[in-house]
Amino acid sequence: MEKITGTPIVEAYGLTEASPGVCCNPLNIESYSGSIGLPVSSTEVELRDANGKEVPVGQPGELWVKGPQVMQGYWNRPEETAKAIDARGFLETGDIAVMDEKGWLKLVDRKKDLIVVSGFNVYPNEIEEVIAHHGKVMEVACIGVPDEKTGEALKVFVVKKDPSLTKEELIAFCRTELTAYKVPKNIEFRDELPKSNVGKILRRELRQSTGK
């Protein structure tokens, strides 16, 4: 995009409940940063673990947001409001992020998509990013499926760019790029992956197709 237009992509992040801005890269960046930037004016953010405690810098945690743009609640749904907004006015986004030492934020994945393999957290985006760099892969999606030994196991769905691609070749490639518990053993090749109207791959439909 930058090569074609001469202008870097300025990425931002938000959600409907925050009407919708939360973070944005500075408009004068010289190149794409790979992050969602910094919180916008008057906005506070916290990254919390599963127990609600703030995580250290550089560690992934769920993103919580507080600011004048955050909604007061869901219309006539007090129970849902109580789940989404804590006593301090912070909104639970459901997104997992990492903050660096300068306060820049990078999205990791959705909380609901987190896969726990033998007690270890695995974020599907990381697996998908690695596999997508294989020259014979066109598209990929990763989900968690039930497993008797590990609780959950990784399953990836792949659309081939090159028909010669094999499962063994892909697993061998993953072993060079990922730690052992992140290497998927369950690979299914498909002609296409389910997508939303805007082209986003729908992991939810893939989970439903596997019975999870």
C-alpha atoms as one frame of an Amber mdcrd trajectory, in Angstrom:
protein
   0.000   0.000   0.000   2.793   2.403   0.970   4.716   1.643  -2.212   1.678
   2.254  -4.418   0.327   5.393  -2.722   3.452   6.888  -1.181   1.555   7.167
   2.103   1.785   4.849   5.134  -1.292   3.184   6.595  -2.313   4.928   9.831
  -3.997   2.226  11.882  -6.586   2.979  14.550  -8.708   0.882  16.902 -12.139
   1.229  18.411 -15.453  -0.435  19.089 -19.088   0.602  19.042 -19.280   0.839
  22.832 -16.540   3.499  22.738 -18.216   5.518  19.986 -15.867   4.222  18.507
 -12.346   5.598  18.990  -9.881   4.178  21.519  -6.386   4.265  19.991  -4.736
   5.706  16.904  -1.292   6.044  15.393   0.037   9.603  15.054  -0.961  10.999
  11.664   2.622  11.966  10.888   4.201   8.505  11.139   6.732   7.814   8.407
   5.855   4.130   7.940   3.322   1.552   9.067   3.946   0.788  12.754   2.210
  -2.591  13.045   0.419  -1.378  16.166  -2.863   0.377  16.951  -0.909   3.311
  18.315  -1.632   5.282  21.484  -4.835   5.963  23.432  -6.698   9.036  22.170
  -7.112  12.144  24.332  -8.608  11.686  27.845  -8.625   7.899  27.433  -7.236
   5.432  29.972  -6.394   1.830  29.147  -5.467  -1.185  31.255  -4.330  -4.661
  30.246  -5.588  -7.291  32.681  -5.087 -11.011  33.193  -7.848 -13.560  33.775
  -7.978 -12.556  37.450  -8.452  -8.879  36.711  -4.916  -7.833  37.654  -2.833
  -5.581  35.417  -0.150  -7.416  33.433   3.482  -6.222  33.127   4.692  -4.268
  30.096   5.275  -6.606  27.173   2.839  -9.240  28.403  -0.544  -9.909  26.732
  -3.695  -9.004  28.612  -7.303  -8.102  27.965  -7.778  -4.463  27.001 -10.041
  -2.376  29.265 -10.910   1.222  28.357 -12.145   4.273  30.260 -12.926   7.697
  28.829 -15.634  10.223  27.943 -16.431   8.305  24.753 -17.280   5.061  26.567
 -20.996   4.303  26.705 -22.999   4.521  29.919 -24.535   1.118  29.242 -26.662
  -1.049  26.995 -30.216   0.234  26.587 -32.543  -1.507  29.057 -29.975  -4.281
  29.658 -28.558  -3.635  33.133 -27.191  -7.162  33.552 -25.212  -6.956  30.304
 -24.001  -3.493  31.278 -22.712  -4.813  34.601 -20.746  -7.510  32.766 -19.185
  -5.032  30.340 -18.361  -2.075  32.625 -16.677  -2.414  36.012 -17.183  -0.294
  39.127 -14.409   2.090  38.038 -16.039   2.751  34.689 -13.666   0.636  32.591
 -15.156  -1.124  29.573 -14.172  -4.727  28.808 -13.308  -4.951  25.115 -12.738
  -8.689  24.736  -9.529  -7.947  22.820  -6.079  -9.152  23.892  -3.276  -6.622
  23.477   0.360  -5.989  24.396   1.803  -2.620  25.477   5.442  -1.710  24.953
   7.603   0.450  27.216   6.515   3.607  25.333   2.802   2.896  25.761   2.129
   1.775  22.202  -0.451  -0.999  21.909  -0.560  -3.974  19.575  -3.562  -6.274
  19.237  -2.853  -9.969  19.688  -6.226 -11.660  19.304  -9.782 -11.896  20.557
 -10.250 -13.277  24.076 -12.947 -15.668  22.862 -10.529 -17.136  20.298  -7.809
 -17.942  22.853  -6.753 -21.612  22.758  -5.362 -23.319  25.866  -3.053 -26.226
  25.049  -1.833 -28.190  28.102  -2.218 -25.052  30.197  -0.390 -22.798  27.724
  -2.151 -19.877  26.043  -1.991 -19.929  22.261  -3.255 -17.047  20.156  -4.520
 -18.150  16.715  -3.268 -14.961  15.043   0.326 -15.970  15.765  -0.145 -19.395
  14.187  -1.958 -17.941  11.183   0.735 -15.315  10.623   3.471 -17.951  10.523
   1.613 -20.308   8.184   0.542 -17.443   5.904   4.233 -16.787   5.191   4.613
 -20.228   3.610   4.920 -19.691  -0.121   2.378 -22.376  -0.986  -0.402 -21.043
   1.293  -3.114 -18.676   0.082  -5.296 -18.431   3.213  -5.283 -19.931   6.694
  -7.396 -19.973   9.829  -6.655 -21.555  13.219  -9.104 -22.708  15.899  -9.037
 -24.856  19.033 -10.690 -28.272  19.122 -11.272 -30.590  22.111  -8.433 -33.000
  22.892  -8.344 -35.726  25.550  -4.663 -35.249  26.379  -4.135 -31.497  26.105
  -7.631 -30.113  26.759  -7.556 -28.287  23.464  -5.517 -28.832  20.313  -4.782
 -26.606  17.359  -6.542 -27.174  14.073  -5.734 -25.152  10.993  -7.723 -24.797
   7.794  -5.640 -23.990   4.738  -6.435 -22.905   1.198  -3.533 -23.888  -1.041
  -1.779 -21.511  -3.410   0.245 -24.428  -4.756  -1.557 -27.793  -5.137   1.652
 -29.671  -4.244   1.527 -28.515  -0.608   1.267 -31.407   1.887   0.404 -31.586
   5.579   3.840 -32.976   6.369   5.529 -30.067   4.596   3.443 -27.531   6.496
   4.071 -29.170   9.882   7.819 -29.254   9.196   7.705 -25.549   8.319   5.850
 -24.736  11.561   8.454 -26.609  13.606  11.124 -24.218  12.365   9.083 -21.148
  13.350   7.074 -22.130  16.447   7.643 -23.757  19.835   6.490 -27.376  20.067
   3.110 -26.810  21.741   2.180 -24.241  19.074   2.818 -26.567  16.139  -0.550
 -27.731  14.715  -0.874 -31.435  14.007  -4.426 -31.249  12.679  -4.499 -29.679
   9.213  -7.463 -29.603   6.866  -7.207 -28.335   3.305 -10.233 -26.544   1.880
 -11.106 -24.883  -1.401 -12.263 -21.751   0.457 -12.823 -20.395   3.967 -16.052
 -18.828   5.275 -15.923 -15.024   5.282 -18.019 -12.070   6.376 -19.341  -9.431
   3.970 -16.112  -7.452   4.437 -13.873 -10.446   3.773 -12.978 -11.390   7.352
 -12.460 -15.123   7.883 -15.115 -16.439  10.269 -13.497 -18.705  12.845 -16.897
 -19.126  14.474 -18.259 -20.980  11.442 -15.162 -23.165  11.333 -15.673 -24.103
  14.988 -19.310 -24.916  14.281 -18.291 -27.127  11.367 -16.098 -29.175  13.712
 -18.826 -29.465  16.337 -17.126 -27.218  18.935
